[in-house]
């Protein structure tokens, strides 16, 4: 899934007691990964995450694309 950053909402979540800046999309919270660059390189990483049971998406940011991974509600405390 590829979305524009403007289609998301900035939120702050607490993950295992640590406050973190995240984005919300379709009711799910996502944190950025260290993977950024061309979409063609990020889509396979997104697929690997999906194969492991994670929900990830490629977000179009102002100067690049970045892989963001969802944070399960169980980890948001």
mmCIF file of the N, C-alpha and C atoms, coordinates in Angstrom:
data_MODEL
# 
_entry.id   MODEL 
# 
loop_
_atom_site.group_PDB 
_atom_site.id 
_atom_site.type_symbol 
_atom_site.label_atom_id 
_atom_site.label_alt_id 
_atom_site.label_comp_id 
_atom_site.label_asym_id 
_atom_site.label_entity_id 
_atom_site.label_seq_id 
_atom_site.pdbx_PDB_ins_code 
_atom_site.Cartn_x 
_atom_site.Cartn_y 
_atom_site.Cartn_z 
_atom_site.occupancy 
_atom_site.B_iso_or_equiv 
_atom_site.pdbx_formal_charge 
_atom_site.auth_seq_id 
_atom_site.auth_comp_id 
_atom_site.auth_asym_id 
_atom_site.auth_atom_id 
_atom_site.pdbx_PDB_model_num 
ATOM 1   N N  . UNK A 1 1  ? 0.849  -1.164  0.000  1.00 0.00 ? 1  UNK A N  1 
ATOM 2   C CA . UNK A 1 1  ? 0.000  0.000   0.000  1.00 0.00 ? 1  UNK A CA 1 
ATOM 3   C C  . UNK A 1 1  ? 0.901  1.236   0.000  1.00 0.00 ? 1  UNK A C  1 
ATOM 4   N N  . UNK A 1 2  ? 0.585  2.185   -0.852 1.00 0.00 ? 2  UNK A N  1 
ATOM 5   C CA . UNK A 1 2  ? 1.333  3.441   -0.928 1.00 0.00 ? 2  UNK A CA 1 
ATOM 6   C C  . UNK A 1 2  ? 0.357  4.579   -0.673 1.00 0.00 ? 2  UNK A C  1 
ATOM 7   N N  . UNK A 1 3  ? 0.669  5.417   0.317  1.00 0.00 ? 3  UNK A N  1 
ATOM 8   C CA . UNK A 1 3  ? -0.198 6.551   0.653  1.00 0.00 ? 3  UNK A CA 1 
ATOM 9   C C  . UNK A 1 3  ? 0.641  7.819   0.764  1.00 0.00 ? 3  UNK A C  1 
ATOM 10  N N  . UNK A 1 4  ? -0.021 8.948   0.650  1.00 0.00 ? 4  UNK A N  1 
ATOM 11  C CA . UNK A 1 4  ? 0.645  10.236  0.838  1.00 0.00 ? 4  UNK A CA 1 
ATOM 12  C C  . UNK A 1 4  ? 0.621  10.599  2.316  1.00 0.00 ? 4  UNK A C  1 
ATOM 13  N N  . UNK A 1 5  ? 1.661  11.239  2.778  1.00 0.00 ? 5  UNK A N  1 
ATOM 14  C CA . UNK A 1 5  ? 1.739  11.662  4.171  1.00 0.00 ? 5  UNK A CA 1 
ATOM 15  C C  . UNK A 1 5  ? 0.558  12.558  4.525  1.00 0.00 ? 5  UNK A C  1 
ATOM 16  N N  . UNK A 1 6  ? 0.092  13.347  3.563  1.00 0.00 ? 6  UNK A N  1 
ATOM 17  C CA . UNK A 1 6  ? -1.037 14.251  3.811  1.00 0.00 ? 6  UNK A CA 1 
ATOM 18  C C  . UNK A 1 6  ? -2.354 13.501  4.039  1.00 0.00 ? 6  UNK A C  1 
ATOM 19  N N  . UNK A 1 7  ? -2.396 12.228  3.687  1.00 0.00 ? 7  UNK A N  1 
ATOM 20  C CA . UNK A 1 7  ? -3.595 11.413  3.913  1.00 0.00 ? 7  UNK A CA 1 
ATOM 21  C C  . UNK A 1 7  ? -3.608 10.758  5.292  1.00 0.00 ? 7  UNK A C  1 
ATOM 22  N N  . UNK A 1 8  ? -2.588 11.026  6.093  1.00 0.00 ? 8  UNK A N  1 
ATOM 23  C CA . UNK A 1 8  ? -2.483 10.447  7.434  1.00 0.00 ? 8  UNK A CA 1 
ATOM 24  C C  . UNK A 1 8  ? -2.640 11.548  8.479  1.00 0.00 ? 8  UNK A C  1 
ATOM 25  N N  . UNK A 1 9  ? -2.764 11.145  9.726  1.00 0.00 ? 9  UNK A N  1 
ATOM 26  C CA . UNK A 1 9  ? -2.827 12.099  10.836 1.00 0.00 ? 9  UNK A CA 1 
ATOM 27  C C  . UNK A 1 9  ? -1.642 11.872  11.758 1.00 0.00 ? 9  UNK A C  1 
ATOM 28  N N  . UNK A 1 10 ? -1.001 12.957  12.182 1.00 0.00 ? 10 UNK A N  1 
ATOM 29  C CA . UNK A 1 10 ? 0.079  12.845  13.165 1.00 0.00 ? 10 UNK A CA 1 
ATOM 30  C C  . UNK A 1 10 ? -0.517 12.574  14.533 1.00 0.00 ? 10 UNK A C  1 
ATOM 31  N N  . UNK A 1 11 ? 0.044  11.603  15.236 1.00 0.00 ? 11 UNK A N  1 
ATOM 32  C CA . UNK A 1 11 ? -0.415 11.269  16.580 1.00 0.00 ? 11 UNK A CA 1 
ATOM 33  C C  . UNK A 1 11 ? 0.785  10.983  17.467 1.00 0.00 ? 11 UNK A C  1 
ATOM 34  N N  . UNK A 1 12 ? 0.550  10.963  18.754 1.00 0.00 ? 12 UNK A N  1 
ATOM 35  C CA . UNK A 1 12 ? 1.572  10.536  19.711 1.00 0.00 ? 12 UNK A CA 1 
ATOM 36  C C  . UNK A 1 12 ? 1.035  9.297   20.401 1.00 0.00 ? 12 UNK A C  1 
ATOM 37  N N  . UNK A 1 13 ? 1.854  8.245   20.429 1.00 0.00 ? 13 UNK A N  1 
ATOM 38  C CA . UNK A 1 13 ? 1.443  7.015   21.098 1.00 0.00 ? 13 UNK A CA 1 
ATOM 39  C C  . UNK A 1 13 ? 2.482  6.646   22.145 1.00 0.00 ? 13 UNK A C  1 
ATOM 40  N N  . UNK A 1 14 ? 2.084  5.804   23.056 1.00 0.00 ? 14 UNK A N  1 
ATOM 41  C CA . UNK A 1 14 ? 2.993  5.283   24.062 1.00 0.00 ? 14 UNK A CA 1 
ATOM 42  C C  . UNK A 1 14 ? 3.210  3.809   23.757 1.00 0.00 ? 14 UNK A C  1 
ATOM 43  N N  . UNK A 1 15 ? 4.449  3.455   23.451 1.00 0.00 ? 15 UNK A N  1 
ATOM 44  C CA . UNK A 1 15 ? 4.799  2.068   23.139 1.00 0.00 ? 15 UNK A CA 1 
ATOM 45  C C  . UNK A 1 15 ? 5.697  1.556   24.249 1.00 0.00 ? 15 UNK A C  1 
ATOM 46  N N  . UNK A 1 16 ? 5.172  0.592   24.979 1.00 0.00 ? 16 UNK A N  1 
ATOM 47  C CA . UNK A 1 16 ? 5.904  0.020   26.107 1.00 0.00 ? 16 UNK A CA 1 
ATOM 48  C C  . UNK A 1 16 ? 6.402  1.114   27.049 1.00 0.00 ? 16 UNK A C  1 
ATOM 49  N N  . UNK A 1 17 ? 5.559  2.116   27.271 1.00 0.00 ? 17 UNK A N  1 
ATOM 50  C CA . UNK A 1 17 ? 5.860  3.188   28.209 1.00 0.00 ? 17 UNK A CA 1 
ATOM 51  C C  . UNK A 1 17 ? 6.661  4.347   27.645 1.00 0.00 ? 17 UNK A C  1 
ATOM 52  N N  . UNK A 1 18 ? 7.040  4.281   26.374 1.00 0.00 ? 18 UNK A N  1 
ATOM 53  C CA . UNK A 1 18 ? 7.823  5.355   25.755 1.00 0.00 ? 18 UNK A CA 1 
ATOM 54  C C  . UNK A 1 18 ? 6.954  6.109   24.755 1.00 0.00 ? 18 UNK A C  1 
ATOM 55  N N  . UNK A 1 19 ? 6.868  7.440   24.904 1.00 0.00 ? 19 UNK A N  1 
ATOM 56  C CA . UNK A 1 19 ? 6.076  8.254   23.979 1.00 0.00 ? 19 UNK A CA 1 
ATOM 57  C C  . UNK A 1 19 ? 6.812  8.369   22.643 1.00 0.00 ? 19 UNK A C  1 
ATOM 58  N N  . UNK A 1 20 ? 6.049  8.177   21.560 1.00 0.00 ? 20 UNK A N  1 
ATOM 59  C CA . UNK A 1 20 ? 6.637  8.208   20.227 1.00 0.00 ? 20 UNK A CA 1 
ATOM 60  C C  . UNK A 1 20 ? 5.706  8.939   19.272 1.00 0.00 ? 20 UNK A C  1 
ATOM 61  N N  . UNK A 1 21 ? 6.308  9.632   18.296 1.00 0.00 ? 21 UNK A N  1 
ATOM 62  C CA . UNK A 1 21 ? 5.540  10.279  17.241 1.00 0.00 ? 21 UNK A CA 1 
ATOM 63  C C  . UNK A 1 21 ? 5.202  9.229   16.193 1.00 0.00 ? 21 UNK A C  1 
ATOM 64  N N  . UNK A 1 22 ? 3.948  9.183   15.796 1.00 0.00 ? 22 UNK A N  1 
ATOM 65  C CA . UNK A 1 22 ? 3.476  8.185   14.847 1.00 0.00 ? 22 UNK A CA 1 
ATOM 66  C C  . UNK A 1 22 ? 2.482  8.845   13.904 1.00 0.00 ? 22 UNK A C  1 
ATOM 67  N N  . UNK A 1 23 ? 1.966  8.049   12.982 1.00 0.00 ? 23 UNK A N  1 
ATOM 68  C CA . UNK A 1 23 ? 0.876  8.503   12.133 1.00 0.00 ? 23 UNK A CA 1 
ATOM 69  C C  . UNK A 1 23 ? -0.270 7.513   12.267 1.00 0.00 ? 23 UNK A C  1 
ATOM 70  N N  . UNK A 1 24 ? -1.459 8.010   12.004 1.00 0.00 ? 24 UNK A N  1 
ATOM 71  C CA . UNK A 1 24 ? -2.650 7.171   12.031 1.00 0.00 ? 24 UNK A CA 1 
ATOM 72  C C  . UNK A 1 24 ? -3.219 7.110   10.623 1.00 0.00 ? 24 UNK A C  1 
ATOM 73  N N  . UNK A 1 25 ? -3.571 5.892   10.203 1.00 0.00 ? 25 UNK A N  1 
ATOM 74  C CA . UNK A 1 25 ? -4.175 5.704   8.886  1.00 0.00 ? 25 UNK A CA 1 
ATOM 75  C C  . UNK A 1 25 ? -5.169 4.559   8.992  1.00 0.00 ? 25 UNK A C  1 
ATOM 76  N N  . UNK A 1 26 ? -6.404 4.809   8.614  1.00 0.00 ? 26 UNK A N  1 
ATOM 77  C CA . UNK A 1 26 ? -7.481 3.816   8.679  1.00 0.00 ? 26 UNK A CA 1 
ATOM 78  C C  . UNK A 1 26 ? -7.605 3.188   10.065 1.00 0.00 ? 26 UNK A C  1 
ATOM 79  N N  . UNK A 1 27 ? -7.433 4.020   11.090 1.00 0.00 ? 27 UNK A N  1 
ATOM 80  C CA . UNK A 1 27 ? -7.626 3.558   12.457 1.00 0.00 ? 27 UNK A CA 1 
ATOM 81  C C  . UNK A 1 27 ? -6.461 2.806   13.059 1.00 0.00 ? 27 UNK A C  1 
ATOM 82  N N  . UNK A 1 28 ? -5.350 2.705   12.347 1.00 0.00 ? 28 UNK A N  1 
ATOM 83  C CA . UNK A 1 28 ? -4.171 2.012   12.867 1.00 0.00 ? 28 UNK A CA 1 
ATOM 84  C C  . UNK A 1 28 ? -3.029 2.997   13.045 1.00 0.00 ? 28 UNK A C  1 
ATOM 85  N N  . UNK A 1 29 ? -2.192 2.740   14.054 1.00 0.00 ? 29 UNK A N  1 
ATOM 86  C CA . UNK A 1 29 ? -1.018 3.569   14.309 1.00 0.00 ? 29 UNK A CA 1 
ATOM 87  C C  . UNK A 1 29 ? 0.193  2.948   13.615 1.00 0.00 ? 29 UNK A C  1 
ATOM 88  N N  . UNK A 1 30 ? 1.011  3.800   13.008 1.00 0.00 ? 30 UNK A N  1 
ATOM 89  C CA . UNK A 1 30 ? 2.209  3.353   12.298 1.00 0.00 ? 30 UNK A CA 1 
ATOM 90  C C  . UNK A 1 30 ? 3.419  4.139   12.785 1.00 0.00 ? 30 UNK A C  1 
ATOM 91  N N  . UNK A 1 31 ? 4.545  3.444   12.904 1.00 0.00 ? 31 UNK A N  1 
ATOM 92  C CA . UNK A 1 31 ? 5.818  4.072   13.237 1.00 0.00 ? 31 UNK A CA 1 
ATOM 93  C C  . UNK A 1 31 ? 6.744  3.976   12.030 1.00 0.00 ? 31 UNK A C  1 
ATOM 94  N N  . UNK A 1 32 ? 7.620  4.989   11.847 1.00 0.00 ? 32 UNK A N  1 
ATOM 95  C CA . UNK A 1 32 ? 8.533  4.948   10.710 1.00 0.00 ? 32 UNK A CA 1 
ATOM 96  C C  . UNK A 1 32 ? 9.637  3.920   10.931 1.00 0.00 ? 32 UNK A C  1 
ATOM 97  N N  . UNK A 1 33 ? 10.099 3.349   9.838  1.00 0.00 ? 33 UNK A N  1 
ATOM 98  C CA . UNK A 1 33 ? 11.266 2.472   9.892  1.00 0.00 ? 33 UNK A CA 1 
ATOM 99  C C  . UNK A 1 33 ? 12.462 3.257   9.371  1.00 0.00 ? 33 UNK A C  1 
ATOM 100 N N  . UNK A 1 34 ? 13.612 2.632   9.346  1.00 0.00 ? 34 UNK A N  1 
ATOM 101 C CA . UNK A 1 34 ? 14.811 3.270   8.808  1.00 0.00 ? 34 UNK A CA 1 
ATOM 102 C C  . UNK A 1 34 ? 14.918 3.110   7.297  1.00 0.00 ? 34 UNK A C  1 
ATOM 103 N N  . UNK A 1 35 ? 13.959 2.399   6.699  1.00 0.00 ? 35 UNK A N  1 
ATOM 104 C CA . UNK A 1 35 ? 14.000 2.161   5.261  1.00 0.00 ? 35 UNK A CA 1 
ATOM 105 C C  . UNK A 1 35 ? 13.328 3.304   4.516  1.00 0.00 ? 35 UNK A C  1 
ATOM 106 N N  . UNK A 1 36 ? 14.100 3.964   3.648  1.00 0.00 ? 36 UNK A N  1 
ATOM 107 C CA . UNK A 1 36 ? 13.575 5.070   2.849  1.00 0.00 ? 36 UNK A CA 1 
ATOM 108 C C  . UNK A 1 36 ? 14.264 5.051   1.495  1.00 0.00 ? 36 UNK A C  1 
ATOM 109 N N  . UNK A 1 37 ? 13.610 5.643   0.511  1.00 0.00 ? 37 UNK A N  1 
ATOM 110 C CA . UNK A 1 37 ? 14.202 5.714   -0.818 1.00 0.00 ? 37 UNK A CA 1 
ATOM 111 C C  . UNK A 1 37 ? 13.170 5.493   -1.896 1.00 0.00 ? 37 UNK A C  1 
ATOM 112 N N  . UNK A 1 38 ? 13.573 4.752   -2.931 1.00 0.00 ? 38 UNK A N  1 
ATOM 113 C CA . UNK A 1 38 ? 12.707 4.517   -4.080 1.00 0.00 ? 38 UNK A CA 1 
ATOM 114 C C  . UNK A 1 38 ? 11.627 3.495   -3.751 1.00 0.00 ? 38 UNK A C  1 
ATOM 115 N N  . UNK A 1 39 ? 10.443 3.737   -4.286 1.00 0.00 ? 39 UNK A N  1 
ATOM 116 C CA . UNK A 1 39 ? 9.301  2.850   -4.047 1.00 0.00 ? 39 UNK A CA 1 
ATOM 117 C C  . UNK A 1 39 ? 9.644  1.416   -4.439 1.00 0.00 ? 39 UNK A C  1 
ATOM 118 N N  . UNK A 1 40 ? 10.344 1.242   -5.556 1.00 0.00 ? 40 UNK A N  1 
ATOM 119 C CA . UNK A 1 40 ? 10.659 -0.096  -6.048 1.00 0.00 ? 40 UNK A CA 1 
ATOM 120 C C  . UNK A 1 40 ? 11.464 -0.903  -5.029 1.00 0.00 ? 40 UNK A C  1 
ATOM 121 N N  . UNK A 1 41 ? 12.239 -0.238  -4.188 1.00 0.00 ? 41 UNK A N  1 
ATOM 122 C CA . UNK A 1 41 ? 13.034 -0.933  -3.171 1.00 0.00 ? 41 UNK A CA 1 
ATOM 123 C C  . UNK A 1 41 ? 12.234 -1.167  -1.895 1.00 0.00 ? 41 UNK A C  1 
ATOM 124 N N  . UNK A 1 42 ? 11.211 -0.352  -1.665 1.00 0.00 ? 42 UNK A N  1 
ATOM 125 C CA . UNK A 1 42 ? 10.432 -0.460  -0.432 1.00 0.00 ? 42 UNK A CA 1 
ATOM 126 C C  . UNK A 1 42 ? 9.300  -1.475  -0.530 1.00 0.00 ? 42 UNK A C  1 
ATOM 127 N N  . UNK A 1 43 ? 8.748  -1.664  -1.711 1.00 0.00 ? 43 UNK A N  1 
ATOM 128 C CA . UNK A 1 43 ? 7.625  -2.592  -1.868 1.00 0.00 ? 43 UNK A CA 1 
ATOM 129 C C  . UNK A 1 43 ? 8.014  -4.019  -1.466 1.00 0.00 ? 43 UNK A C  1 
ATOM 130 N N  . UNK A 1 44 ? 9.186  -4.543  -1.861 1.00 0.00 ? 44 UNK A N  1 
ATOM 131 C CA . UNK A 1 44 ? 9.553  -5.888  -1.401 1.00 0.00 ? 44 UNK A CA 1 
ATOM 132 C C  . UNK A 1 44 ? 9.676  -5.980  0.128  1.00 0.00 ? 44 UNK A C  1 
ATOM 133 N N  . UNK A 1 45 ? 10.157 -4.925  0.768  1.00 0.00 ? 45 UNK A N  1 
ATOM 134 C CA . UNK A 1 45 ? 10.247 -4.918  2.237  1.00 0.00 ? 45 UNK A CA 1 
ATOM 135 C C  . UNK A 1 45 ? 8.855  -4.939  2.847  1.00 0.00 ? 45 UNK A C  1 
ATOM 136 N N  . UNK A 1 46 ? 7.936  -4.227  2.235  1.00 0.00 ? 46 UNK A N  1 
ATOM 137 C CA . UNK A 1 46 ? 6.544  -4.219  2.679  1.00 0.00 ? 46 UNK A CA 1 
ATOM 138 C C  . UNK A 1 46 ? 5.961  -5.631  2.556  1.00 0.00 ? 46 UNK A C  1 
ATOM 139 N N  . UNK A 1 47 ? 6.276  -6.309  1.480  1.00 0.00 ? 47 UNK A N  1 
ATOM 140 C CA . UNK A 1 47 ? 5.795  -7.680  1.257  1.00 0.00 ? 47 UNK A CA 1 
ATOM 141 C C  . UNK A 1 47 ? 6.381  -8.640  2.298  1.00 0.00 ? 47 UNK A C  1 
ATOM 142 N N  . UNK A 1 48 ? 7.658  -8.489  2.618  1.00 0.00 ? 48 UNK A N  1 
ATOM 143 C CA . UNK A 1 48 ? 8.288  -9.337  3.643  1.00 0.00 ? 48 UNK A CA 1 
ATOM 144 C C  . UNK A 1 48 ? 7.593  -9.154  4.981  1.00 0.00 ? 48 UNK A C  1 
ATOM 145 N N  . UNK A 1 49 ? 7.287  -7.897  5.322  1.00 0.00 ? 49 UNK A N  1 
ATOM 146 C CA . UNK A 1 49 ? 6.565  -7.637  6.571  1.00 0.00 ? 49 UNK A CA 1 
ATOM 147 C C  . UNK A 1 49 ? 5.215  -8.339  6.557  1.00 0.00 ? 49 UNK A C  1 
ATOM 148 N N  . UNK A 1 50 ? 4.512  -8.244  5.447  1.00 0.00 ? 50 UNK A N  1 
ATOM 149 C CA . UNK A 1 50 ? 3.205  -8.883  5.330  1.00 0.00 ? 50 UNK A CA 1 
ATOM 150 C C  . UNK A 1 50 ? 3.326  -10.399 5.500  1.00 0.00 ? 50 UNK A C  1 
ATOM 151 N N  . UNK A 1 51 ? 4.352  -10.985 4.907  1.00 0.00 ? 51 UNK A N  1 
ATOM 152 C CA . UNK A 1 51 ? 4.577  -12.427 5.040  1.00 0.00 ? 51 UNK A CA 1 
ATOM 153 C C  . UNK A 1 51 ? 4.838  -12.832 6.489  1.00 0.00 ? 51 UNK A C  1 
ATOM 154 N N  . UNK A 1 52 ? 5.352  -11.897 7.301  1.00 0.00 ? 52 UNK A N  1 
ATOM 155 C CA . UNK A 1 52 ? 5.616  -12.168 8.719  1.00 0.00 ? 52 UNK A CA 1 
ATOM 156 C C  . UNK A 1 52 ? 4.433  -11.786 9.604  1.00 0.00 ? 52 UNK A C  1 
ATOM 157 N N  . UNK A 1 53 ? 3.333  -11.357 8.982  1.00 0.00 ? 53 UNK A N  1 
ATOM 158 C CA . UNK A 1 53 ? 2.140  -11.014 9.742  1.00 0.00 ? 53 UNK A CA 1 
ATOM 159 C C  . UNK A 1 53 ? 2.064  -9.571  10.191 1.00 0.00 ? 53 UNK A C  1 
ATOM 160 N N  . UNK A 1 54 ? 2.949  -8.723  9.668  1.00 0.00 ? 54 UNK A N  1 
ATOM 161 C CA . UNK A 1 54 ? 2.944  -7.302  10.016 1.00 0.00 ? 54 UNK A CA 1 
ATOM 162 C C  . UNK A 1 54 ? 2.222  -6.507  8.930  1.00 0.00 ? 54 UNK A C  1 
ATOM 163 N N  . UNK A 1 55 ? 1.669  -5.380  9.318  1.00 0.00 ? 55 UNK A N  1 
ATOM 164 C CA . UNK A 1 55 ? 1.045  -4.480  8.349  1.00 0.00 ? 55 UNK A CA 1 
ATOM 165 C C  . UNK A 1 55 ? 1.989  -3.298  8.156  1.00 0.00 ? 55 UNK A C  1 
ATOM 166 N N  . UNK A 1 56 ? 2.456  -3.117  6.946  1.00 0.00 ? 56 UNK A N  1 
ATOM 167 C CA . UNK A 1 56 ? 3.338  -1.999  6.624  1.00 0.00 ? 56 UNK A CA 1 
ATOM 168 C C  . UNK A 1 56 ? 2.791  -1.266  5.419  1.00 0.00 ? 56 UNK A C  1 
ATOM 169 N N  . UNK A 1 57 ? 3.240  -0.038  5.264  1.00 0.00 ? 57 UNK A N  1 
ATOM 170 C CA . UNK A 1 57 ? 2.847  0.725   4.082  1.00 0.00 ? 57 UNK A CA 1 
ATOM 171 C C  . UNK A 1 57 ? 3.976  1.673   3.709  1.00 0.00 ? 57 UNK A C  1 
ATOM 172 N N  . UNK A 1 58 ? 4.019  2.008   2.440  1.00 0.00 ? 58 UNK A N  1 
ATOM 173 C CA . UNK A 1 58 ? 4.979  2.978   1.929  1.00 0.00 ? 58 UNK A CA 1 
ATOM 174 C C  . UNK A 1 58 ? 4.289  4.334   1.954  1.00 0.00 ? 58 UNK A C  1 
ATOM 175 N N  . UNK A 1 59 ? 4.938  5.302   2.594  1.00 0.00 ? 59 UNK A N  1 
ATOM 176 C CA . UNK A 1 59 ? 4.367  6.646   2.710  1.00 0.00 ? 59 UNK A CA 1 
ATOM 177 C C  . UNK A 1 59 ? 5.202  7.610   1.874  1.00 0.00 ? 59 UNK A C  1 
ATOM 178 N N  . UNK A 1 60 ? 4.510  8.352   1.008  1.00 0.00 ? 60 UNK A N  1 
ATOM 179 C CA . UNK A 1 60 ? 5.161  9.374   0.194  1.00 0.00 ? 60 UNK A CA 1 
ATOM 180 C C  . UNK A 1 60 ? 5.358  10.609  1.058  1.00 0.00 ? 60 UNK A C  1 
ATOM 181 N N  . UNK A 1 61 ? 6.612  10.878  1.409  1.00 0.00 ? 61 UNK A N  1 
ATOM 182 C CA . UNK A 1 61 ? 6.966  12.048  2.213  1.00 0.00 ? 61 UNK A CA 1 
ATOM 183 C C  . UNK A 1 61 ? 7.466  13.143  1.275  1.00 0.00 ? 61 UNK A C  1 
ATOM 184 N N  . UNK A 1 62 ? 7.697  14.361  1.785  1.00 0.00 ? 62 UNK A N  1 
ATOM 185 C CA . UNK A 1 62 ? 8.072  15.464  0.889  1.00 0.00 ? 62 UNK A CA 1 
ATOM 186 C C  . UNK A 1 62 ? 9.250  15.173  -0.046 1.00 0.00 ? 62 UNK A C  1 
ATOM 187 N N  . UNK A 1 63 ? 10.322 14.540  0.448  1.00 0.00 ? 63 UNK A N  1 
ATOM 188 C CA . UNK A 1 63 ? 11.505 14.346  -0.392 1.00 0.00 ? 63 UNK A CA 1 
ATOM 189 C C  . UNK A 1 63 ? 11.867 12.894  -0.637 1.00 0.00 ? 63 UNK A C  1 
ATOM 190 N N  . UNK A 1 64 ? 11.054 11.971  -0.143 1.00 0.00 ? 64 UNK A N  1 
ATOM 191 C CA . UNK A 1 64 ? 11.379 10.553  -0.282 1.00 0.00 ? 64 UNK A CA 1 
ATOM 192 C C  . UNK A 1 64 ? 10.142 9.707   -0.013 1.00 0.00 ? 64 UNK A C  1 
ATOM 193 N N  . UNK A 1 65 ? 10.309 8.425   -0.067 1.00 0.00 ? 65 UNK A N  1 
ATOM 194 C CA . UNK A 1 65 ? 9.285  7.468   0.362  1.00 0.00 ? 65 UNK A CA 1 
ATOM 195 C C  . UNK A 1 65 ? 9.874  6.701   1.539  1.00 0.00 ? 65 UNK A C  1 
ATOM 196 N N  . UNK A 1 66 ? 9.035  6.341   2.517  1.00 0.00 ? 66 UNK A N  1 
ATOM 197 C CA . UNK A 1 66 ? 9.514  5.639   3.707  1.00 0.00 ? 66 UNK A CA 1 
ATOM 198 C C  . UNK A 1 66 ? 8.557  4.501   4.037  1.00 0.00 ? 66 UNK A C  1 
ATOM 199 N N  . UNK A 1 67 ? 9.121  3.420   4.563  1.00 0.00 ? 67 UNK A N  1 
ATOM 200 C CA . UNK A 1 67 ? 8.319  2.299   5.026  1.00 0.00 ? 67 UNK A CA 1 
ATOM 201 C C  . UNK A 1 67 ? 7.892  2.565   6.466  1.00 0.00 ? 67 UNK A C  1 
ATOM 202 N N  . UNK A 1 68 ? 6.599  2.459   6.735  1.00 0.00 ? 68 UNK A N  1 
ATOM 203 C CA . UNK A 1 68 ? 6.029  2.618   8.072  1.00 0.00 ? 68 UNK A CA 1 
ATOM 204 C C  . UNK A 1 68 ? 5.378  1.296   8.454  1.00 0.00 ? 68 UNK A C  1 
ATOM 205 N N  . UNK A 1 69 ? 5.536  0.881   9.704  1.00 0.00 ? 69 UNK A N  1 
ATOM 206 C CA . UNK A 1 69 ? 4.998  -0.393  10.186 1.00 0.00 ? 69 UNK A CA 1 
ATOM 207 C C  . UNK A 1 69 ? 3.976  -0.144  11.278 1.00 0.00 ? 69 UNK A C  1 
ATOM 208 N N  . UNK A 1 70 ? 2.890  -0.909  11.237 1.00 0.00 ? 70 UNK A N  1 
ATOM 209 C CA . UNK A 1 70 ? 1.829  -0.727  12.233 1.00 0.00 ? 70 UNK A CA 1 
ATOM 210 C C  . UNK A 1 70 ? 2.285  -1.203  13.604 1.00 0.00 ? 70 UNK A C  1 
ATOM 211 N N  . UNK A 1 71 ? 1.697  -0.594  14.616 1.00 0.00 ? 71 UNK A N  1 
ATOM 212 C CA . UNK A 1 71 ? 1.979  -0.951  16.005 1.00 0.00 ? 71 UNK A CA 1 
ATOM 213 C C  . UNK A 1 71 ? 0.726  -1.612  16.569 1.00 0.00 ? 71 UNK A C  1 
ATOM 214 N N  . UNK A 1 72 ? 0.813  -2.886  16.954 1.00 0.00 ? 72 UNK A N  1 
ATOM 215 C CA . UNK A 1 72 ? -0.367 -3.552  17.523 1.00 0.00 ? 72 UNK A CA 1 
ATOM 216 C C  . UNK A 1 72 ? -0.865 -2.823  18.766 1.00 0.00 ? 72 UNK A C  1 
ATOM 217 N N  . UNK A 1 73 ? -2.169 -2.776  18.936 1.00 0.00 ? 73 UNK A N  1 
ATOM 218 C CA . UNK A 1 73 ? -2.758 -2.098  20.101 1.00 0.00 ? 73 UNK A CA 1 
ATOM 219 C C  . UNK A 1 73 ? -2.224 -2.669  21.411 1.00 0.00 ? 73 UNK A C  1 
ATOM 220 N N  . UNK A 1 74 ? -1.881 -3.956  21.423 1.00 0.00 ? 74 UNK A N  1 
ATOM 221 C CA . UNK A 1 74 ? -1.361 -4.584  22.634 1.00 0.00 ? 74 UNK A CA 1 
ATOM 222 C C  . UNK A 1 74 ? -0.035 -3.971  23.081 1.00 0.00 ? 74 UNK A C  1 
ATOM 223 N N  . UNK A 1 75 ? 0.713  -3.369  22.144 1.00 0.00 ? 75 UNK A N  1 
ATOM 224 C CA . UNK A 1 75 ? 1.992  -2.744  22.486 1.00 0.00 ? 75 UNK A CA 1 
ATOM 225 C C  . UNK A 1 75 ? 1.825  -1.285  22.881 1.00 0.00 ? 75 UNK A C  1 
ATOM 226 N N  . UNK A 1 76 ? 0.654  -0.718  22.638 1.00 0.00 ? 76 UNK A N  1 
ATOM 227 C CA . UNK A 1 76 ? 0.403  0.685   22.947 1.00 0.00 ? 76 UNK A CA 1 
ATOM 228 C C  . UNK A 1 76 ? -0.143 0.776   24.365 1.00 0.00 ? 76 UNK A C  1 
ATOM 229 N N  . UNK A 1 77 ? 0.760  1.042   25.300 1.00 0.00 ? 77 UNK A N  1 
ATOM 230 C CA . UNK A 1 77 ? 0.341  1.159   26.703 1.00 0.00 ? 77 UNK A CA 1 
ATOM 231 C C  . UNK A 1 77 ? 0.856  2.446   27.299 1.00 0.00 ? 77 UNK A C  1 
# 
